[in-house]
Structure formats: structure tokens, C-alpha cells
């Protein structure tokens, strides 16, 4: 995966996240549930914490702090993306960076992350999430998959001179 392809995947991920959130903000209203399929609703919500509402109580009212912490981690993952040796690993890091960037934009723009995807089984609901969260989760799976011994192949040692 070239650097240009890596940047394109990051940008496309962040853009897809922001477009779907803009649609959710314009079409949904807080508290209103829109059934889509059994086990799948659209429900507008806002998250001031980390993924899936973690740290929400600690970070409530501190969007700049949460944005700065997320931004620092995103920079680390971006560096790892450009240094990764395997395309699957690079794609994984790119998805994490693109998704995190989409959530950072929300925090800076409105103080919280827009969530709208509601998966459930009977009375149990998974925490509401968004396209950025999907990208981050998929990226983590790809990074883990790339680390499996079966996926690793011997790479030629490049001469550093």
C-alpha cells in the first residue's frame, strides 16, 4: 500500500464518518427510535466519553481535553501506519486513524461524538455507535490479524546505507 493509498483510506474513512453523521443529525432527533431491521435501529445520541461511552462521566464537559488525548493517540497510530511493513497492518492503522479523526472533528465542532447506530437483542442494546467506531474496530481486527504468525512472512532486510 503506497503512502497515497494510505492517506486516501484515512481521508475516505473520516469523510464517510462525517457524511453519515451529518445525515443522522439532519434526519433524526434525540429520543426518537427509527426501526430499520430486527435488531437494528437508528437512534441519535451524543457521547462525551471514549468509544462505547467509556469514561463518559470523567470526560463530560471536557471536549478539548478528550480531543487532545484522542489526537495524541491518533498521531501515534498515524506514525505506526506509515512505518508498518504489511498492507493489512497499514490498512488497519489507516482505519483507526480515519475513524479517530472523524470523532475528533465531532468533539471540536460540537463537544461530543454523534452516535446513531443501535444494535439490540430483545431488551439488551449495545452502546450506540457510528461509522468511525466501526472503522476503529475493523482496523483493530486487521492489526491483530496482521500480527498472527501465519500472516507474517519473512521480509528481506533492507540495507540502511
N, C-alpha and C positions, 0 to 999 in steps of 0.2 A: 504494500500500500504506500503510495507516494505521499509526500507532505501535503500536496494539493488535495489529494483524495481525503486525507485525514482532516484537513481544515474544512473541506466540503461536508463531510459527515458530521462534524461538530456543529457547523452553521445550520445544516439541514435539520438536525435534531432540535436545536434551540428554536428555530423558526417554526417547525411543526408544533412544538410545545406552545409557543406563544400564539399561534393561529388558533389552535383548539381551545386555549383558554379565553381568547377574545370571543370566540363563538359561544362558549359556555357563559361568559359574562353578559353577552347580549341576548341570549335565548333563555337563560334560566334565572330563577330568583331564589334567594335563600329560603330554605324550609320547604320548598316545593319539590316533590319527587316525581320524576318522569320515568315510568317503566319503559324499558326497551325490550328486554327478553327476560324469561325466567332466570333469576339470579343476577340480573344486571339492570341497574337504574342509573339515571343521570341525576345528580343532586349537587347543587352548588354549595361549596364550603370554603373556608379560609383557614389556613394553617400557619401559626406563628412559630411553630417548633421545627424540628428536623423531619425527616421522612416518616410518614405514617403517624404524625403527631408526637413523636418523641421529643422531650424537652420543652413541650409547649408551655407549661407553667413557668419554667425557668426563663424562657426567651420572650414571653409575652411583653409587648411594648418595647422591645429592643431589636427592631428590624435591622438597624445598621450594624449592630454587634453580630447578629446572626448572619447577615450578608458578608461581613468581613471574615468571620470564621469559615463560612462556606467558600468564599472567594479564595482564601489561603489554601484550602484543601483542593479546590479546583485547579489552582496553579500547579500544585504538586502533581495532580493527575495529568495535567497537560504536558508537563515535562516528561513524565513516565510514558505518555503516549508517543512522543517523538523519539524516545530512547528505546522503545520496545523493539525486539527483534522479529517477532512473529506477527503476521497480519491479523490473526484472530485476537491477539492481545492488544494490538494497536486499535482495532475496531472497538474492542471493549472499553478501553480508556477513552476513546473519542465519544462513545455513547454516554459515558459517565460525565465527561466534561460538558457535552452539549446539554444534557439534562440538568446538570447543576447550574449551568449558565442561565437556562430558562427560569429556574426557580429563583436565582439571584435577581434577575430582572424584575420578577414579581415583588420580591422583598423591597427593592429600592423604589419601585414605582408605587406600590400600594401598601407596603408594610406587612404583608402576609402573602403566602403562596395560594393561588387559586387551585382548588381541587374540585373535581366533578364526577369522577367515575366511582360508582358504588357497586361493589360485588357483594352478594349475600347468599346465604343458605338458610332457608326458613327464617328464624328470628335473629340469626347471627350475621353481622355485617363486618366485612373487612374495613379498615380505616379508608375513608375516601381518598382517592389519589388522582394523578394526572399523567399526561404523556411523558413529562420529564421523569417521573418516578418509574414509569415502565422502562424508559431508556437507561436509567441508572441501574435498575435491577438486571436488565438484559446485559448491560455492559459488565456488571459484576460476574454474571454467569459466564460470559465469554472469557474474562480474565482468568477465572478459575479453570475453565476448560483448557485454556492455553497452558496452564501450569501442570496439567496432568502428564505423567511420564509418557503415556502413549502418544501425546501430541508433540512432545519435544523431539526434535531431530538435531543431529549434530550440525552445527553451523561452522563453516570454515573460519578460522581465526584470521582476522584482518590485520595486516601489518600496519601498525600505528605510526610508522615513519613517514 
